[in-house]
Amino acid sequence: MILLPHMEGKTVAALGLGRTGLSTVRSLTASGARVMAWDDDEGARARFERETSSVPAVPDDWPWAELAGLVLSPGIPHTHPAPHPQVSKAKAQNIPILSDMELFVQALGEKGERAAPVIAVTGTNGKSTTASLIHHILSGGRFGAQLGGNIGKPVLDLDPPGERTIYVLEVSSYQTELTPSLAPEVGVLLNISPDHLERHGGLEGYVAAKARLFDGQHPEDTAIVGTDDAHGKEIRATLEQRHNDGVGAAVVSLAVGRTLEHGVYVKDGHLFDGRTDEGLEIADLRKAKGLPGRHNWQNAAAAYAAARAVGAADITAALMSFPGLPHRQEVVAEARGVLFVNDSKATNGAAAAGALSSYDNVFWIAGGEAKEDGLGAAMEALGTVRKAYLIGAAAEDFAAILQGKVEAALAGTL
């Protein structure tokens, strides 16, 4: 557990009692803070009582005039589509709105004097794989790498920093908005495509939330930016100008399918570091079984750049040994020449497109709840799909979208 000595003796409210909220309450309580905890969901409140032997405090009973902060779980809106009523009340009284990640970063100390460096990874797609891959690379070397945030452990459940600790954090757009002190020593932005637009007031707000990862970085820090989409290119240009002005991090660009003279890129499945005179080949990613497809090649390029930024060794061997993650192009069976792949974490069109383009002769089970852009980029990757089997709430809408393009069946349930 991460202790929060700067919160000792203070009264703090925690809104949302899921995994992150429970972690926040435990850390604050152990640090000597007085905690007011609440969740609108009755089931979550019951779990909280069972796990902590404490009773949730109704917000009407909170000592609002004494609150040093309101800590929100990531799923609770603080701006769009409308702020939660308790958030509005806190803002009206100038009570700071915080995240568990902001408390974590504050506990590490001031920028430049932190107890341990932070590598933070964000992006619409691939951030879990990339963060896990960075952790895998660093864990095989001389570092005491810890992985958490939007993946695995909440950040306040991580171990306190040791002499060689590096924290590798997956950071969502919800978290970047409420973690102004983050300013990671290494920040990674993989890609941006439309997602969570309702929570950010539209695409412009979503892009701004992602770019906020780099706010507060120093010239000695590193900003790693995927430039395979227009948003990434614009952010890269802004960051390079800031670095040239002496107020921002050094920038490393990423690309898949084209050469970068001063970045890290993948061409024909081969990973290159273009920052050397002739472009140093790092690995043949076609041999990395846990990283299939172009989208995973971008993840590998980002992980390599991040690992290099902190002086990691044996990166190529770690890329080859990475096992991949559950539910992300996870091979679950092979029978009679048919490969069964679980890619259920592909919850938007761009993520689905990456998987579909990684295989030939695909029978595709798709559905659930549609995102803002429907099938989006997946419509450009239908050439490998022989038939689609549509399930869940979006089944009929997807059938209409696919009509005349791919044979589709309304399968009902998985």
N, C-alpha and C positions, 0 to 999 in steps of 0.2 A: 504494500500500500504506500502511496505517496502522501506524506503528511504536509499540512498546510499551516505552518507556524504563523504566517501573516494573518490568518483568520481566527487565531485564538482569542477567545473572549468576545467575539462578534456574534451578532444575531443574523442568520442567513436563512432565506426561504429557498426551498428546492421544489420546482414544479415539474411533475413527471416522475413516476416511480418504476420505470422499467429497469433494464440492466444498467444503463448509464446513471439514472437517478439514484438507484440503490447504492451504486459505487460512490456517488457524490456525497450522499448522506453519511455513509460509513467513514469516509475520509474526513469530512468536516467534523463529525462527532469525535473521532479519535484525535483531532487536532485541537479540541477544546472549544469548538464553536457551539452556539445554541442554534439548533436547526428546526425550522418549521417546514414540514414535508406534506405535500398534497399531490393527488392525481385525480382527475375527473372521473376516471374509470373505477368502478367499485371493486372489480376483480383485482386491479393493481393495488388498491389500498389494502385489500385483504391479504395479498401476498406480502406486502410491506409489514403488516402487523405480525404475520407468521415468522418472517425472517429476521425482524429486528426487535420484536417484543415491544414495539412502540406504537403509539396511536397517531395517525395522521392528524394534522391541525387544519381545520377549515380556514380558508383564506380570510374570511370575515373576522376571524379571531387572531390573525397575525398582528404582532405589534409593529405596524407599518412604519411608524416614526423611528423605530430602532433598527430597521433592516439595513445592513451593510451591502446587500446585494440580493438579486433574485436569479437563481441558477436554473436555466431551462434545459430540459432534455431536448435532443436534436429535432424530434418530431413536432415540437410545439411552435406555432407561428408567432413571430414577434413583429412582423411588418405586413406581409401579404399572405393570403388574400385579405386577412384582417388580423390584427394582433389579438392574442388571447386576452380576455378581460383583465386577468391579473397583471399581464404585461402592460396594458394601458394604464392601470392604476399605479404600477411602479414607475412608469415614465412620468406620469403626472406629478409624482413626488420626488423626481430626480434620483431614484434608486437605480444603481447600475444593473444592467441586464448582462448576465455572465453565462459562460458555458463551462462544463467541467474541464475542457481543454485550456481555457483561459486561466482557471485556478492552477492547473498543472504547470503551465508556462511561468506563471508568477512565482510558483514554488521553486522553480529552477534558478531564479535569480535574474538580475538585470542582463540585458543583451550585452555581450562582450565579457560577462563574468559568470556565465551559466555553469551550473554544476556538471552539465553534460550537453553535447551538441544534439540537435534535432534535424532529422531528415523528414520532410513532410511531403506527401504525395497526394495530388488531387487530379481531377479530370472527370469527364463524363463516363468514360469506359476505361477499364484496365487498371484502375488504381489499386484494387485488392491484390491482383497478380503482381503488379510492380512492387508494391510495398513488401509483399511476402518474398519476392525474389531478392530484393535488396537485403532483407533480413537473412535470407538463406546464404547470400554471398558473405555477409559480414560475420555470420555465426561460425563460418568455417575458418575464420582467421583469428586475429589477435584481439578482436573487439568483443565486448559484452553487449551484443545487440538485443534490444527489446522491441517487440512489435505490438502496436495497439492503436487505439483511436476508433475509427469507424469499422475496424476489423478486429476480431479477437477480443482482447481485454479492453475495457474502458481505460482511459489513460491513468486515472487515479488508482487503478488496481495494479499498475505496473510496480516493479521493485524500485526502491530508491536508487539514485545513481551511485555507481562505483567508479573506480579509477579509469576503466576503459569503456564505460557505458556509452552507447549511442542509441538514442530513441528513434525508431522508425515509425512514423505515424501516417495512417491513412486518414485523410481529412476531406469531409464532404463540404459542399457549398453551404449547408446550414451551419457548419462549424467555423468556416472561415469568417462568416459574418459576425460571429460572437467571440472571436479570439483575436482581438487587435494586437496583443503582445506577441503573437506567434513568431514572426520574423525568423524563419528557420535558417540554420547555417547552410542547408541544402534544400531548396524548394523545387518540386517537380510538378509541372503541368503537362499532362499527356495530350489531351484533346478536348474539344468542346463541340457538342452537338445539342440540340434542344432537349431539355429535360428539367423537371421540377419548375417549370416556368410559372406555375400558379403561386409558388412560394417566394418568387423573386420579382414579381410584377412584370414578367416578360423576359425576353431573351437578353436585352441589354442589362437588366439587373442580375441575371444568372451569370453572364460573362464577367461582370464587375465583381461578383462574389468569388469567382474562381481566381481572378487576377489579384484579389486582395491578399492571396497567399504571399506575394512578394513585397507587400508594403512593410517598410521598416527594415528590410535587409540592408546590410552594410557592404561596402566595396569588396571586403574580403570573403563575402559569402558567395554562393553559387546558385544561379537560377537556371533550371533546365526546362526547355520549352519545346513541345512538339509543334512542328510547323507544317503539318499535313492538312490543316484546315485554316480558313481565313482568319478566324479569331486568334488562333495561336500565332499566326504571322504578325498580326497587329500588336499583340501583347509583347512578342519578341522585340519588335521594333521600338516600342516604348521603353522596354527594359534596357535595351542597348543604349538608347539615348541617355537614360538616367545614369548608367554606368559610365558613359563617356563624360557626363557632367560631374562625376565623382561622388554621386549620392546613392548609387544602387549596386546590386550584385553583378559579378561577372556572369555573362550569359553563355549557355551551351545550347545550341539548336539541335533538334532531332528531326530526322526524315526517314521515310521508308520508300524505296523505289527510285531515289535520285541521290546524286552525290552532293555532299556539303563540304566545301573546302575548309571550313572552320567549325565543323560540328561533328556529331556522331550520327551515322546513317547505316541503313541496311539496303543492299542492292543484290538482287538475285539470291536472296537468302543469306548473304554474307554480311556480317557486322563489321563495320570499319570505324576507326577513329580518324576523322579527317583533320584533326588538329595537328597531326604530324606532317612533315614535308611531303610525303608520298601517299599518305592515307594508309594507316596500319591496319591490316586485317586482324580482327580479334577472334572471330569464331564463325563456323558454318552453322547457322541456326537451324538449317534443315535437319541437322542431326540431334537437335535438342527436343526430345520426345515430349517434354512437359510444356513446350512453347510452340504449338502448331499455329500456322497462319500469320498473315501480315500484321494483324493487330497485336499478336504476341511478340512479333519482331520489334514493334515499337516499344512494347513493355521492356523487352530485353535491352534495347538501346538506352532507354531511360535508366534502367537499373545499373547498367555498366557505367554510364556517366556519373551517377550518384556515388557508386562505389569507388570510382576513381577519384572523385572529389575529396573523399576522406582517407585516401591512401590505402585502399584494400588491395590485397594480392590474390592470385589464383582465381581471378574472375571467370576466365573461360571454363575452367573445370566446374565451377559452381553453376554456370549457365547450363552445362550439359547434364548435371545431376539433379536439377530442379524437378520435383515430381508433379508440379501443377497443383491446382486447388480444386476442392470438391465443387461440383455444380458448374464448373467453368471448363467446357470441353473435356469433361471427365469421362474417360472410356470406362464403361461399367461392365461391358460384356462383348464377346465376339462369338458368334454362332453361325455355322454354315456359310461362312464368308461374309456375314453381315456384322458391321461394327455398330454397337449401340453407344451413343454419346449423350451424356447429360450436360446440357448447356443452359440449365434453367435460370442461371444468374444473368443471362442475356435478356434484360428487361426493357430494352429499347431497340429501335431499328438498326442503329449503328452497330451495337453489340451483336445483334443477330447476323448482320451482314458479314461481320468478320468470321463467324463460325461457318456460315453457309459457303463462303468462298474458300474454306480450308479443305473441302471434301468434294468428291464427284458423286453423282448418283444418289442424291439425298432424298430421304423420305422424312418430311419435316412436321413435327408436332408443335403447334403454335397456338397462342391464345392468352387467356387470363384477362387482365385489364389493359386496355390500350393506353399508350402514352399520348402526349399532345399531338405528335406528328404521325399517329397511326403506325403503319409498318415502316415509314420513313425510308432510311437508307437500305433497308432489307430489300426493297423493290428493285434495287440495282444489282442484287446478288442472286436473282432467281434462276440464273442459267443452269445451276447444278441441281435444282429442285425438280424431282419427278412427280411428287404429289405432296400436298399439304393436308394434314389432319388437324382440324380446328376445334378448339375447346374453350370453355369458359365464357365470360361475359362478352368478350370481343369477337366471338366466333362468327356471328352473322355479318358483322361489319368487315371483318377480314375476308370473308368469302366474297363479298361484293367487290372489295378492292382487288382481289386476285382473279376475278372472273375474266376469262379470255387470256390470262397470262400463265396460270398454273392450274392443273386439275386439283380440286380441293373437295374435301368431305367434311361435313359437320359431324364430328365424332362425339360431341357432348362432353364427356369427361376424359381425363387422362386414363 
